[in-house]
Amino acid sequence: MSAGKLKSILGKFLWLALRIYAGLCVLGVTGYLGVLLWNNLFSASSGRVSATTVMATFGDYMAREYPKRSGRFFGLADTLALRTKDTPVSSADLIMYLGKPDYIQGTTEAGTLAWLYDRAPDTNKWALLAFLQNGKLSQIASNDSKVVSYSSYKPYAAP
């Protein structure tokens, strides 16, 4: 077999392999886009945070971090904040899940609860602030505890 004929056969084989590969790529991308479209248009999920998700996050925090307050503590607070979009979270439930706050401003009906927690890798304390209206959680914020002025807060005493 001559070198020219071998190059011709090898070239045809490589061209065929390239066409097969391109066809498989097109099928893969088309399938992926189809699944993506199906999930966005016909998915039963509404983006809501269910009670099961809250309980799972609470269980994870209790098992891996409690009584400390760090990343999982903030994750639980964030989950509760997302839950308020669908279902009101009462101040009693907030305290049940997150524990006794360190400070309070106002009351548990209309006020702000503050928890201090650690946030890795930072060495300073952070403050988780839960704003309450009509005894329900309205918003959660987090900030460096040195930035928060506690002059209007008092230590929390359970009712």
DSSP file (Angstrom, degrees, kcal/mol; ACC not computed):
  #  RESIDUE AA STRUCTURE BP1 BP2  ACC     N-H-->O    O-->H-N    N-H-->O    O-->H-N    TCO  KAPPA ALPHA  PHI   PSI    X-CA   Y-CA   Z-CA
    1    1 A M              0   0    0      0, 0.0     2,-0.1     0, 0.0     0, 0.0   0.000 360.0 360.0 360.0 134.1    0.0    0.0    0.0
    2    2 A S     >  -     0   0    0      1,-0.1     4,-2.0     4,-0.0     5,-0.2  -0.369 360.0-115.8 -83.0 162.0    1.4    3.3   -1.0
    3    3 A A  H  > S+     0   0    0      1,-0.2     4,-2.1     2,-0.2     5,-0.2   0.855 114.6  53.3 -65.8 -36.2    1.8    6.3    1.4
    4    4 A G  H  > S+     0   0    0      2,-0.2     4,-1.9     1,-0.2    -1,-0.2   0.910 109.5  47.2 -65.8 -42.8   -0.7    8.4   -0.6
    5    5 A K  H  > S+     0   0    0      2,-0.2     4,-2.2     1,-0.2    -2,-0.2   0.876 111.3  52.0 -67.1 -36.7   -3.4    5.7   -0.5
    6    6 A L  H  X S+     0   0    0     -4,-2.0     4,-2.7     2,-0.2    -2,-0.2   0.897 109.3  49.6 -65.0 -41.8   -2.8    5.2    3.3
    7    7 A K  H  X S+     0   0    0     -4,-2.1     4,-2.6     2,-0.2    -1,-0.2   0.889 110.0  51.8 -63.6 -39.0   -3.1    9.0    3.9
    8    8 A S  H  X S+     0   0    0     -4,-1.9     4,-2.1     2,-0.2    -2,-0.2   0.915 112.6  43.8 -64.5 -44.7   -6.4    9.0    1.9
    9    9 A I  H  X S+     0   0    0     -4,-2.2     4,-2.3     2,-0.2    -2,-0.2   0.917 115.2  48.8 -67.0 -43.4   -7.9    6.1    3.9
   10   10 A L  H  X S+     0   0    0     -4,-2.7     4,-2.5     1,-0.2    -2,-0.2   0.895 110.9  51.1 -63.8 -40.2   -6.7    7.7    7.2
   11   11 A G  H  X S+     0   0    0     -4,-2.6     4,-2.3     2,-0.2    -1,-0.2   0.902 110.6  48.3 -63.9 -42.4   -8.1   11.0    6.2
   12   12 A K  H  X S+     0   0    0     -4,-2.1     4,-2.3     2,-0.2    -2,-0.2   0.898 112.1  49.7 -65.0 -40.2  -11.5    9.5    5.4
   13   13 A F  H  X S+     0   0    0     -4,-2.3     4,-2.4     2,-0.2    -2,-0.2   0.928 112.4  46.5 -64.5 -45.2  -11.5    7.6    8.7
   14   14 A L  H  X S+     0   0    0     -4,-2.5     4,-2.4     2,-0.2    -2,-0.2   0.886 112.0  51.5 -65.1 -38.1  -10.7   10.8   10.6
   15   15 A W  H  X S+     0   0    0     -4,-2.3     4,-2.0     2,-0.2    -1,-0.2   0.906 111.2  47.6 -64.1 -41.6  -13.4   12.7    8.7
   16   16 A L  H  X S+     0   0    0     -4,-2.3     4,-2.2     2,-0.2    -2,-0.2   0.907 112.0  49.8 -65.0 -42.6  -16.0   10.1    9.5
   17   17 A A  H  X S+     0   0    0     -4,-2.4     4,-2.4     1,-0.2    -2,-0.2   0.891 110.3  51.0 -63.2 -40.3  -14.9   10.0   13.2
   18   18 A L  H  X S+     0   0    0     -4,-2.4     4,-2.5     2,-0.2    -1,-0.2   0.895 110.0  49.0 -64.9 -40.9  -15.2   13.8   13.3
   19   19 A R  H  X S+     0   0    0     -4,-2.0     4,-2.2     2,-0.2    -2,-0.2   0.890 111.8  48.7 -66.8 -39.9  -18.7   13.8   11.8
   20   20 A I  H  X S+     0   0    0     -4,-2.2     4,-2.3     2,-0.2    -2,-0.2   0.921 112.3  49.0 -64.7 -43.5  -19.9   11.1   14.3
   21   21 A Y  H  X S+     0   0    0     -4,-2.4     4,-2.2     1,-0.2    -2,-0.2   0.918 111.2  49.3 -62.2 -44.1  -18.4   13.1   17.2
   22   22 A A  H  X S+     0   0    0     -4,-2.5     4,-2.3     1,-0.2    -1,-0.2   0.894 110.5  51.3 -62.9 -40.4  -20.1   16.3   16.0
   23   23 A G  H  X S+     0   0    0     -4,-2.2     4,-2.3     2,-0.2    -1,-0.2   0.908 109.9  48.9 -63.4 -42.3  -23.4   14.4   15.6
   24   24 A L  H  X S+     0   0    0     -4,-2.3     4,-2.5     2,-0.2    -2,-0.2   0.886 110.4  51.6 -65.1 -38.6  -23.2   13.1   19.2
   25   25 A C  H  X S+     0   0    0     -4,-2.2     4,-2.7     2,-0.2     5,-0.2   0.920 109.5  49.3 -63.6 -43.6  -22.4   16.6   20.5
   26   26 A V  H  X S+     0   0    0     -4,-2.3     4,-2.4     1,-0.2    -2,-0.2   0.918 112.3  48.4 -62.3 -43.1  -25.4   18.0   18.8
   27   27 A L  H  X S+     0   0    0     -4,-2.3     4,-2.5     2,-0.2    -2,-0.2   0.911 112.2  49.5 -63.1 -42.0  -27.6   15.2   20.2
   28   28 A G  H  X S+     0   0    0     -4,-2.5     4,-2.4     2,-0.2    -2,-0.2   0.925 113.1  44.9 -63.7 -46.1  -26.2   15.8   23.7
   29   29 A V  H  X S+     0   0    0     -4,-2.7     4,-2.6     2,-0.2     5,-0.2   0.908 113.7  50.6 -65.7 -41.7  -26.7   19.6   23.6
   30   30 A T  H  X S+     0   0    0     -4,-2.4     4,-2.1    -5,-0.2    -2,-0.2   0.912 111.5  48.2 -62.4 -42.9  -30.2   19.2   22.2
   31   31 A G  H  X S+     0   0    0     -4,-2.5     4,-2.3     2,-0.2    -2,-0.2   0.913 111.7  49.8 -63.5 -43.0  -31.1   16.6   24.9
   32   32 A Y  H  X S+     0   0    0     -4,-2.4     4,-2.5     1,-0.2    -2,-0.2   0.938 111.8  47.4 -62.0 -47.7  -29.7   18.9   27.7
   33   33 A L  H  X S+     0   0    0     -4,-2.6     4,-2.5     1,-0.2    -1,-0.2   0.866 110.7  53.3 -63.0 -36.1  -31.7   21.9   26.4
   34   34 A G  H  X S+     0   0    0     -4,-2.1     4,-2.5    -5,-0.2    -1,-0.2   0.925 110.7  45.4 -64.0 -44.9  -34.8   19.8   26.2
   35   35 A V  H  X S+     0   0    0     -4,-2.3     4,-2.6     2,-0.2    -2,-0.2   0.909 113.2  50.9 -64.8 -41.9  -34.5   18.7   29.8
   36   36 A L  H  X S+     0   0    0     -4,-2.5     4,-1.9     2,-0.2    -2,-0.2   0.923 112.4  46.0 -61.2 -45.5  -33.8   22.2   30.9
   37   37 A L  H  X S+     0   0    0     -4,-2.5     4,-2.3     2,-0.2     5,-0.3   0.915 112.2  51.2 -63.9 -43.9  -36.8   23.5   29.1
   38   38 A W  H  X S+     0   0    0     -4,-2.5     4,-2.8     1,-0.2    -2,-0.2   0.922 110.5  48.8 -59.8 -45.9  -39.0   20.7   30.4
   39   39 A N  H  X S+     0   0    0     -4,-2.6     4,-0.8     1,-0.2    -1,-0.2   0.860 114.1  45.9 -65.1 -35.4  -37.9   21.4   34.0
   40   40 A N  H  < S+     0   0    0     -4,-1.9    -1,-0.2    -5,-0.2    -2,-0.2   0.853 121.8  34.7 -77.2 -33.5  -38.6   25.1   33.7
   41   41 A L  H  < S+     0   0    0     -4,-2.3    -2,-0.2    -5,-0.2    -3,-0.2   0.849 131.0  25.1 -89.1 -36.2  -42.0   24.9   32.0
   42   42 A F  H  < S+     0   0    0     -4,-2.8    -3,-0.2    -5,-0.3     2,-0.2   0.207  83.0 130.2-119.2  15.6  -43.5   21.8   33.6
   43   43 A S     <  -     0   0    0     -4,-0.8    -4,-0.0    -5,-0.2    -3,-0.0  -0.470  50.1-147.2 -73.8 141.3  -41.8   21.4   37.0
   44   44 A A  S    S+     0   0    0     -2,-0.2     2,-0.2     2,-0.0    -1,-0.1   0.661  71.2 101.7 -79.8 -16.6  -44.0   21.0   40.0
   45   45 A S        -     0   0    0      1,-0.1    -2,-0.1     2,-0.1     0, 0.0  -0.490  50.4-171.7 -72.2 135.5  -41.5   22.9   42.2
   46   46 A S        -     0   0    0     -2,-0.2    -1,-0.1     2,-0.1     3,-0.1   0.345  48.9-105.6-107.8   3.8  -42.6   26.5   42.9
   47   47 A G  S    S+     0   0    0      1,-0.3     2,-0.1     0, 0.0    -2,-0.1   0.561  74.4 143.3  82.3   7.3  -39.4   27.6   44.6
   48   48 A R        -     0   0    0      1,-0.1     2,-0.7    37,-0.0    -1,-0.3  -0.472  54.3-123.8 -81.3 152.3  -41.1   27.5   47.9
   49   49 A V        -     0   0    0     33,-0.3    38,-0.1    -2,-0.1    37,-0.1  -0.872  32.4-149.3 -96.3 115.6  -39.3   26.5   51.1
   50   50 A S     >  -     0   0    0     -2,-0.7     4,-1.9     1,-0.1     5,-0.1  -0.315  25.5-111.0 -82.5 165.8  -41.3   23.6   52.6
   51   51 A A  H  > S+     0   0    0      1,-0.2     4,-2.5     2,-0.2     5,-0.2   0.830 120.0  59.2 -62.1 -32.0  -41.6   22.8   56.3
   52   52 A T  H  > S+     0   0    0      2,-0.2     4,-2.4     1,-0.2    -1,-0.2   0.896 104.0  49.6 -64.5 -40.1  -39.6   19.6   55.5
   53   53 A T  H  > S+     0   0    0      2,-0.2     4,-2.4     1,-0.2    -2,-0.2   0.906 110.7  49.9 -65.2 -41.4  -36.7   21.8   54.3
   54   54 A V  H  X S+     0   0    0     -4,-1.9     4,-2.6     1,-0.2    -2,-0.2   0.935 112.5  47.0 -61.9 -45.9  -36.8   23.9   57.4
   55   55 A M  H  X S+     0   0    0     -4,-2.5     4,-2.7     2,-0.2    -2,-0.2   0.882 111.7  50.7 -65.2 -37.8  -36.8   20.8   59.6
   56   56 A A  H  X S+     0   0    0     -4,-2.4     4,-2.2     2,-0.2    -1,-0.2   0.911 112.4  46.3 -66.0 -41.6  -33.9   19.3   57.6
   57   57 A T  H  X S+     0   0    0     -4,-2.4     4,-2.3     2,-0.2    -2,-0.2   0.897 113.2  49.8 -66.5 -40.1  -31.9   22.4   58.0
   58   58 A F  H  X S+     0   0    0     -4,-2.6     4,-2.7    -5,-0.2    -2,-0.2   0.919 110.8  49.7 -63.4 -44.3  -32.7   22.6   61.7
   59   59 A G  H  X S+     0   0    0     -4,-2.7     4,-2.4     2,-0.2     5,-0.2   0.886 110.1  51.0 -62.5 -39.2  -31.7   19.0   62.1
   60   60 A D  H  X S+     0   0    0     -4,-2.2     4,-2.3     2,-0.2     5,-0.3   0.918 111.8  47.1 -64.0 -44.1  -28.4   19.6   60.3
   61   61 A Y  H  X>S+     0   0    0     -4,-2.3     5,-2.2     1,-0.2     4,-2.2   0.933 114.3  46.7 -62.6 -46.5  -27.7   22.6   62.6
   62   62 A M  H  <5S+     0   0    0     -4,-2.7    -2,-0.2     3,-0.2    -1,-0.2   0.886 116.9  43.6 -64.4 -39.2  -28.6   20.7   65.8
   63   63 A A  H  <5S+     0   0    0     -4,-2.4    -1,-0.2    -5,-0.2    -2,-0.2   0.862 126.5  26.2 -76.1 -36.0  -26.5   17.6   64.8
   64   64 A R  H  <5S+     0   0    0     -4,-2.3    -2,-0.2    -5,-0.2    -3,-0.2   0.655 134.1  12.7-106.5 -17.0  -23.4   19.4   63.5
   65   65 A E  T ><5S+     0   0    0     -4,-2.2     3,-1.9    -5,-0.3    -3,-0.2   0.695  79.2 144.5-133.8 -34.4  -23.1   22.7   65.2
   66   66 A Y  T 3 < +     0   0    0     -5,-2.2     3,-0.1     1,-0.3    -4,-0.0  -0.258  69.0  26.8 -56.7 138.5  -25.3   23.3   68.2
   67   67 A P  T 3  S+     0   0    0      0, 0.0    -1,-0.3     0, 0.0    -5,-0.1  -0.980 115.4  72.4 -89.6   1.5  -24.7   24.9   70.7
   68   68 A K  S <  S-     0   0    0     -3,-1.9     2,-0.5    49,-0.0    -3,-0.1  -0.276  74.5-138.0 -68.7 164.5  -22.3   26.9   68.7
   69   69 A R        +     0   0    0     -3,-0.1    49,-2.8     4,-0.0     2,-0.1  -0.976  50.0 112.6-126.9 116.7  -23.5   29.5   66.2
   70   70 A S  S  > S-     0   0    0     -2,-0.5     4,-2.1    47,-0.2     5,-0.2  -0.401  78.4 -23.0-149.2-133.4  -21.7   29.6   62.9
   71   71 A G  H  > S+     0   0    0      1,-0.2     4,-2.2     2,-0.2     5,-0.1   0.878 132.5  47.4 -63.0 -42.8  -22.4   28.8   59.3
   72   72 A R  H  > S+     0   0    0      2,-0.2     4,-2.3     1,-0.2    -1,-0.2   0.832 109.1  56.0 -70.7 -30.8  -25.2   26.3   59.8
   73   73 A F  H  > S+     0   0    0      2,-0.2     4,-2.1     1,-0.2    -2,-0.2   0.943 110.6  44.1 -61.7 -48.2  -26.9   28.7   62.2
   74   74 A F  H  X S+     0   0    0     -4,-2.1     4,-2.6     1,-0.2    -2,-0.2   0.879 110.9  55.3 -65.8 -36.5  -26.9   31.4   59.5
   75   75 A G  H  X S+     0   0    0     -4,-2.2     4,-2.2     2,-0.2    -1,-0.2   0.895 108.1  48.4 -61.6 -40.3  -28.1   28.8   57.0
   76   76 A L  H  X S+     0   0    0     -4,-2.3     4,-2.3     2,-0.2    -2,-0.2   0.914 111.6  49.3 -65.2 -43.2  -31.0   28.0   59.2
   77   77 A A  H  X S+     0   0    0     -4,-2.1     4,-2.2     1,-0.2    -2,-0.2   0.905 111.0  50.1 -62.4 -41.0  -31.9   31.7   59.6
   78   78 A D  H  X S+     0   0    0     -4,-2.6     4,-2.2     2,-0.2    -1,-0.2   0.895 109.3  51.4 -64.3 -40.6  -31.6   32.2   55.9
   79   79 A T  H  X S+     0   0    0     -4,-2.2     4,-2.0     1,-0.2    -2,-0.2   0.904 109.9  49.5 -62.8 -41.8  -34.0   29.2   55.3
   80   80 A L  H  X S+     0   0    0     -4,-2.3     4,-1.3     2,-0.2    -2,-0.2   0.886 109.0  52.7 -64.9 -37.9  -36.5   30.7   57.7
   81   81 A A  H  < S+     0   0    0     -4,-2.2     4,-0.3     1,-0.2     3,-0.3   0.903 110.4  47.3 -64.4 -40.3  -36.3   34.0   55.9
   82   82 A L  H >< S+     0   0    0     -4,-2.2     3,-1.3     1,-0.2     4,-0.3   0.850 106.3  59.3 -67.5 -33.3  -37.0   32.3   52.6
   83   83 A R  H >X S+     0   0    0     -4,-2.0     4,-2.7     1,-0.3     3,-1.6   0.821  91.6  69.0 -63.7 -31.3  -39.9   30.5   54.2
   84   84 A T  T 3< S+     0   0    0     -4,-1.3    -1,-0.3    -3,-0.3    -2,-0.2   0.685  83.4  72.3 -65.5 -16.5  -41.6   33.8   55.2
   85   85 A K  T <4 S+     0   0    0     -3,-1.3    -1,-0.3    -4,-0.3    -2,-0.2   0.832 117.8  16.5 -65.8 -30.0  -42.3   34.4   51.5
   86   86 A D  T <4 S+     0   0    0     -3,-1.6    -2,-0.2    -4,-0.3    -1,-0.1   0.794 134.5  27.0-106.5 -45.6  -45.0   31.7   51.6
   87   87 A T  S  < S-     0   0    0     -4,-2.7    -1,-0.3   -38,-0.1    -2,-0.0  -0.980  82.0-114.6-129.0 127.7  -45.8   31.1   55.2
   88   88 A P        -     0   0    0      0, 0.0     2,-0.6     0, 0.0    50,-0.1  -0.338  23.4-146.6 -60.9 140.1  -45.4   33.5   58.1
   89   89 A V        -     0   0    0     48,-0.4    48,-3.2    -8,-0.1    -5,-0.0  -0.953  16.9-138.9-109.4 117.8  -42.8   32.5   60.7
   90   90 A S  B  >  -A  136   0A   0     -2,-0.6     4,-2.4    46,-0.2    46,-0.3  -0.281  19.7-115.6 -74.0 160.3  -43.9   33.6   64.2
   91   91 A S  H  > S+     0   0    0     44,-2.3     4,-2.2    17,-0.2     5,-0.2   0.858 118.1  55.5 -63.6 -33.6  -41.4   35.1   66.7
   92   92 A A  H  > S+     0   0    0     43,-0.3     4,-2.3     2,-0.2    -1,-0.2   0.910 109.0  46.4 -64.7 -41.8  -42.0   32.0   68.9
   93   93 A D  H  > S+     0   0    0      2,-0.2     4,-2.6     1,-0.2     5,-0.2   0.899 110.1  54.2 -66.0 -39.6  -41.0   29.7   66.0
   94   94 A L  H  X S+     0   0    0     -4,-2.4     4,-2.8     1,-0.2     5,-0.3   0.922 111.8  43.7 -59.5 -45.1  -38.0   31.9   65.3
   95   95 A I  H  X S+     0   0    0     -4,-2.2     4,-1.9     2,-0.2    -1,-0.2   0.868 111.3  55.1 -69.1 -36.5  -36.8   31.5   68.9
   96   96 A M  H  < S+     0   0    0     -4,-2.3    -2,-0.2    -5,-0.2    -1,-0.2   0.927 117.0  35.9 -61.3 -43.9  -37.6   27.8   68.9
   97   97 A Y  H  < S+     0   0    0     -4,-2.6    -2,-0.2     1,-0.1    -1,-0.2   0.922 128.5  31.8 -77.2 -45.1  -35.4   27.2   65.8
   98   98 A L  H  < S-     0   0    0     -4,-2.8    -3,-0.2    -5,-0.2    -2,-0.2   0.611 105.4-127.7 -92.6 -12.5  -32.6   29.7   66.5
   99   99 A G     <  -     0   0    0     -4,-1.9    -1,-0.2    -5,-0.3    -2,-0.1  -0.284  53.0 -23.6  91.1 178.0  -32.5   29.6   70.2
  100  100 A K  S    S-     0   0    0     -4,-0.1    56,-0.0    -2,-0.1    -5,-0.0  -0.439  71.1-126.6 -65.7 126.6  -32.7   32.4   72.8
  101  101 A P        -     0   0    0      0, 0.0    14,-0.2     0, 0.0    55,-0.2  -0.303   5.2-133.7 -70.7 160.9  -31.5   35.7   71.2
  102  102 A D  S    S+     0   0    0     12,-1.9    54,-1.5     1,-0.2     2,-0.3   0.852  83.9  16.1 -80.9 -37.1  -28.8   37.7   72.8
  103  103 A Y  E     -BC 114 155A   0     11,-2.2    11,-2.6    52,-0.3     2,-0.3  -0.923  60.4-161.2-137.1 159.2  -30.5   41.1   72.5
  104  104 A I  E     -BC 113 154A   0     50,-2.5    50,-2.4    -2,-0.3     2,-0.4  -0.997   4.4-164.9-140.3 143.7  -33.9   42.6   71.8
  105  105 A Q  E    S-B  112   0A   0      7,-2.5     7,-2.7    -2,-0.3     2,-0.3  -0.994  73.4 -17.1-125.0 122.1  -35.1   46.0   70.7
  106  106 A G  E    S-B  111   0A   0     -2,-0.4     5,-0.3    46,-0.3     2,-0.2  -0.686 106.5 -50.1  83.6-138.1  -38.8   46.6   71.2
  107  107 A T        -     0   0    0      3,-1.3    25,-0.2    -2,-0.3    -2,-0.2  -0.726  48.0-100.2-127.3 176.7  -40.9   43.5   71.7
  108  108 A T  S    S+     0   0    0     -2,-0.2   -17,-0.2     1,-0.2     3,-0.2   0.565 122.9  55.4 -76.1  -6.9  -41.4   40.1   70.1
  109  109 A E  S    S+     0   0    0      1,-0.2    26,-3.2    25,-0.1    27,-0.4   0.861 130.5   2.6 -86.8 -43.8  -44.5   41.6   68.5
  110  110 A A  S    S+     0   0    0     23,-0.2    -3,-1.3    24,-0.2     2,-0.3  -0.780 110.5  66.4-147.2  95.9  -42.8   44.6   66.9
  111  111 A G  E    S-BD 106 132A   0     21,-0.7    21,-3.2    -2,-0.3     2,-0.4  -0.922  74.5 -75.4-177.7-159.2  -39.1   44.8   67.3
  112  112 A T  E     -BD 105 131A   0     -7,-2.7    -7,-2.5    -2,-0.3     2,-0.4  -0.997  25.9-157.0-133.8 131.2  -35.7   43.3   66.5
  113  113 A L  E     -BD 104 130A   0     17,-2.4    17,-2.8    -2,-0.4     2,-0.4  -0.865  13.8-159.5-103.2 141.8  -34.1   40.2   67.9
  114  114 A A  E     -BD 103 129A   0    -11,-2.6   -11,-2.2    -2,-0.4   -12,-1.9  -0.985  10.3-175.6-129.3 130.1  -30.3   39.9   67.7
  115  115 A W  E     - D   0 128A   0     13,-2.3    13,-3.1    -2,-0.4     2,-0.4  -0.955  18.4-140.8-116.6 139.4  -28.1   36.8   67.9
  116  116 A L  E     + D   0 127A   0     -2,-0.4     2,-0.3    11,-0.2    11,-0.2  -0.846  31.8 164.6 -97.6 138.5  -24.3   36.9   67.9
  117  117 A Y  E     - D   0 126A   0      9,-2.7     9,-3.3    -2,-0.4     2,-0.3  -0.961  36.0-108.0-148.7 164.4  -22.5   34.2   65.9
  118  118 A D  E     - D   0 125A   0    -49,-2.8     2,-0.5    -2,-0.3     7,-0.1  -0.712  22.9-161.5 -95.0 146.2  -19.2   33.3   64.4
  119  119 A R    >   -     0   0    0      5,-0.6     3,-1.6    -2,-0.3     5,-0.2  -0.902  31.5-103.8-132.7 104.1  -18.6   33.4   60.7
  120  120 A A  T 3  S+     0   0    0     -2,-0.5     3,-0.1     1,-0.3   -50,-0.0  -0.376  98.9  18.0 -66.2 144.5  -15.6   31.4   59.4
  121  121 A P  T 3  S+     0   0    0      0, 0.0    -1,-0.3     0, 0.0     2,-0.0  -0.954 108.4  88.8 -89.5   8.6  -12.9   32.4   58.5
  122  122 A D    <   -     0   0    0     -3,-1.6    -3,-0.3     1,-0.1     0, 0.0  -0.330  59.8-154.4 -66.6 148.3  -13.5   35.7   60.3
  123  123 A T        +     0   0    0     -5,-0.1     2,-0.2    -3,-0.1    -1,-0.1   0.592  68.6  84.3 -98.4 -13.0  -12.4   35.9   63.9
  124  124 A N  S    S-     0   0    0     -5,-0.2    -5,-0.6     1,-0.1     2,-0.1  -0.486  85.7-100.8 -88.0 161.3  -14.8   38.6   64.9
  125  125 A K  E     -D  118   0A   0     -2,-0.2    20,-1.9    -7,-0.1    21,-0.4  -0.454  31.3-150.6 -77.6 151.5  -18.4   38.1   65.9
  126  126 A W  E     -DE 117 144A   0     -9,-3.3    -9,-2.7    18,-0.3     2,-0.5  -0.858   8.3-133.2-118.4 157.4  -21.3   38.7   63.6
  127  127 A A  E     -DE 116 143A   0     16,-3.6    16,-2.2    -2,-0.3     2,-0.6  -0.946   7.2-157.9-115.0 130.3  -24.9   39.8   64.4
  128  128 A L  E     -DE 115 142A   0    -13,-3.1   -13,-2.3    -2,-0.5     2,-0.5  -0.939  15.9-162.8-103.2 120.8  -28.0   38.2   63.0
  129  129 A L  E     -DE 114 141A   0     12,-3.3    12,-2.6    -2,-0.6     2,-0.6  -0.915   7.4-166.0-111.0 126.6  -30.9   40.6   63.2
  130  130 A A  E     -DE 113 140A   0    -17,-2.8   -17,-2.4    -2,-0.5     2,-0.5  -0.951  10.6-152.2-112.9 116.3  -34.5   39.4   62.8
  131  131 A F  E     -DE 112 139A   0      8,-2.9     7,-3.2    -2,-0.6     8,-1.3  -0.763  14.0-160.3 -91.9 129.5  -37.0   42.2   62.3
  132  132 A L  E     +DE 111 137A   0    -21,-3.2   -21,-0.7    -2,-0.5     2,-0.4  -0.880  15.1 179.3-116.0 140.2  -40.5   41.4   63.5
  133  133 A Q  E >  S- E   0 136A   0      3,-2.7     3,-1.8    -2,-0.4   -23,-0.2  -0.990  77.3  -7.3-137.2 130.2  -43.9   43.0   62.7
  134  134 A N  T 3  S-     0   0    0     -2,-0.4   -24,-0.2     1,-0.3   -25,-0.1   0.842 129.2 -57.9  54.3  36.7  -47.2   41.8   64.2
  135  135 A G  T 3  S+     0   0    0    -26,-3.2   -44,-2.3     1,-0.2     2,-0.3   0.597 117.8 107.4  74.0  11.1  -45.3   38.9   65.9
  136  136 A K  E <  S-AE  90 133A   0     -3,-1.8    -3,-2.7   -27,-0.4     2,-0.3  -0.904  78.1-102.8-123.1 149.7  -44.1   37.6   62.5
  137  137 A L  E     + E   0 132A   0    -48,-3.2   -48,-0.4    -2,-0.3    -5,-0.2  -0.525  39.0 169.7 -68.0 128.0  -40.6   37.6   60.9
  138  138 A S  E     -     0   0A   0     -7,-3.2     2,-0.3     1,-0.4    -6,-0.2   0.710  61.6  -6.5-109.6 -32.0  -40.5   40.2   58.2
  139  139 A Q  E     - E   0 131A   0     -8,-1.3    -8,-2.9     2,-0.0    -1,-0.4  -0.988  51.8-147.6-162.4 152.2  -36.8   40.3   57.4
  140  140 A I  E     + E   0 130A   0     -2,-0.3     2,-0.3   -10,-0.2   -10,-0.2  -0.987  19.1 177.9-125.4 138.3  -33.4   38.9   58.4
  141  141 A A  E     - E   0 129A   0    -12,-2.6   -12,-3.3    -2,-0.4     2,-0.4  -0.952  12.2-155.7-135.3 156.2  -30.1   40.8   58.1
  142  142 A S  E     + E   0 128A   0     -2,-0.3     2,-0.3   -14,-0.2   -14,-0.2  -0.996  21.7 154.5-134.4 139.2  -26.5   39.9   59.0
  143  143 A N  E     - E   0 127A   0    -16,-2.2   -16,-3.6    -2,-0.4     2,-0.1  -0.981  52.4 -74.9-155.6 163.0  -23.7   42.3   59.8
  144  144 A D  E >>  - E   0 126A   0     -2,-0.3     3,-1.6   -18,-0.2     4,-0.9  -0.446  44.4-131.4 -59.4 131.6  -20.4   42.6   61.6
  145  145 A S  T 34 S+     0   0    0    -20,-1.9    -1,-0.2     1,-0.3   -19,-0.1   0.734 104.4  63.7 -65.6 -20.5  -21.4   43.0   65.3
  146  146 A K  T 34 S+     0   0    0    -21,-0.4    -1,-0.3     1,-0.2   -20,-0.1   0.751 100.4  53.4 -72.4 -22.5  -19.0   46.0   65.7
  147  147 A V  T <4 S+     0   0    0     -3,-1.6     2,-0.4     2,-0.1    -1,-0.2   0.794  92.3  84.9 -80.7 -29.5  -21.1   47.9   63.1
  148  148 A V  S  < S-     0   0    0     -4,-0.9     2,-0.6    -5,-0.1    -5,-0.0  -0.596  74.6-140.5 -79.5 128.7  -24.4   47.3   65.0
  149  149 A S        -     0   0    0     -2,-0.4     3,-0.4     1,-0.1    -3,-0.1  -0.803  15.3-172.8 -89.9 120.6  -25.1   49.8   67.7
  150  150 A Y    >   +     0   0    0     -2,-0.6     3,-1.3     1,-0.2    -1,-0.1   0.225  54.2 108.8 -97.6  14.2  -26.6   48.0   70.7
  151  151 A S  T 3  S+     0   0    0      1,-0.3    -1,-0.2     3,-0.0    -2,-0.0   0.833  85.3  41.5 -62.8 -31.6  -27.4   51.2   72.7
  152  152 A S  T 3  S+     0   0    0     -3,-0.4   -46,-0.3     2,-0.0    -1,-0.3   0.429 103.9  87.2 -94.3   1.7  -31.2   50.8   72.1
  153  153 A Y    <   -     0   0    0     -3,-1.3   -48,-0.2   -48,-0.1   -40,-0.1  -0.624  58.4-160.9 -96.4 157.0  -31.1   47.0   72.7
  154  154 A K  E     -C  104   0A   0    -50,-2.4   -50,-2.5    -2,-0.2     3,-0.1  -0.952  37.3 -85.6-130.0 155.1  -31.4   45.2   76.0
  155  155 A P  E     -C  103   0A   0      0, 0.0     2,-0.3     0, 0.0   -52,-0.3  -0.323  54.1-106.2 -58.7 141.2  -30.4   41.7   76.9
  156  156 A Y        -     0   0    0    -54,-1.5     2,-0.4   -55,-0.2   -56,-0.0  -0.525  35.6-173.5 -75.0 131.9  -33.2   39.3   76.0
  157  157 A A        -     0   0    0     -2,-0.3   -55,-0.0    -3,-0.1    -3,-0.0  -0.994  30.6-115.8-124.3 123.2  -35.2   37.8   78.9
  158  158 A A              0   0    0     -2,-0.4   -58,-0.0     1,-0.2     0, 0.0  -0.272 360.0 360.0 -58.8 138.5  -37.7   35.1   78.0
  159  159 A P              0   0    0      0, 0.0    -1,-0.2     0, 0.0     0, 0.0   0.489 360.0 360.0 -68.3 360.0  -41.3   36.2   78.7
